[in-house]
Amino acid sequence: MSQNTHQSRPRKHKVRKSSEKLQGIEDDPDHHLAGPFLPQTPIGSLTPIRSGSPAPPSAHVPIKVSPFLRWIVDPVAAFKLLLFPIVLWANWELIAPYTNPSIPNPFSQFFLLSHRVPESSSDDPRYAKGWSDLVFLGYYIVFWSCVRQVLSVTIGRPLGQWFGLRREAKLDRFGEQLNALAYYAVFGFWGCRIMSQLPTWWYASEHFWIGYPHWDMKPELKAYYLTQLAHWTQELLGLILGLEKPRKDFRELFAHHLVTIWLVAGSYLVNTTVTGNAVFVSMDIPDAFFAFSKILNYIQWNNAKVYTFIFFFFVWTYFRHYLSLVIIVSVWTEWDLIPPAGRIWSLKEGTYLVDWVQYQALIPLLLLQGLNLFWYYLILRVLYRAVVHHQADDDRSDDEGEDPKED
């Protein structure tokens, strides 16, 4: 009897510690999901409860980086890098007709798609993947760095101040969510538009595999895929370099970005882009509503925040869980729909879906679903507070992880 008692105590201690850890996450102002829905500093205030004389918001000071990485934090430096290949491309277009018009413009690969399938018609052009895609990818990593800084700093900070935000941490978070809202809204819509042109339209999952390999892509699909990969690579760089204010859930976000890049790059390489498009749509649309809910919370439109968050909950449930599970079940149960010729490893034919690749596709999808379920738990907790207390927050003050300098 005493042995059972002694054995149960460590278990109870572990359960209590796990419960306290989860409660700590819910009350953590630095957590990317729970933090934004904690109570906000009154509009126009510089500090919630502490005394002192903080200075008004100053101009944004970018983090210090190597001169070679200046483009990551400085939109002007990024714009100059983006402009350079365009100027070279324009010069080539002007001069080449008078020298050797048969040579293609070598600078177009920086910002235009490469590797068009020669046999494809002008009415329905198709593109394959190739080495020039790496140049295109690099260019758009710089592009997203520029867009991020413009939206989050150049536009986001003045807009946040117009809404009455004063604290530096709040202005930073507001800018981050403005950038997220713009990105996910555009790519959520674009992803749906592309899917509507494919046989996979609204998750007709059998067409993920029928007709494989899907190596000849419509131009929109290829551009969509590579710009998504560039965006997530830039996001990972930003996380590593600390472009956003440091978060305690760094490991969660790092794992999410890494798994996302694994999925994007892997599906692109093995010619399963139509499946990847379905994964993107299931992720991007709920994230757009999530970013919008966060923005409403920061500017304290409380009624709109609560109703938007409730709507977001249903959108998240449908897209991040139901549709994601449709994809996971399809990988597990419909793999046999792949034509026999597609189930051999052949670089020449562009077929790679041998038996072990099924697990390579399944593992990152399950890891992503695991992260989504963890976040879903936090969303349910926030939703409970929103419905029961009519507020998507709790009773503690939100410091948003501000710097001591602001005290």
Order of alpha helices (4+ residues) and beta strands (2+ residues): alpha-alpha-alpha-alpha-alpha-alpha-alpha-alpha-alpha-alpha-alpha-alpha
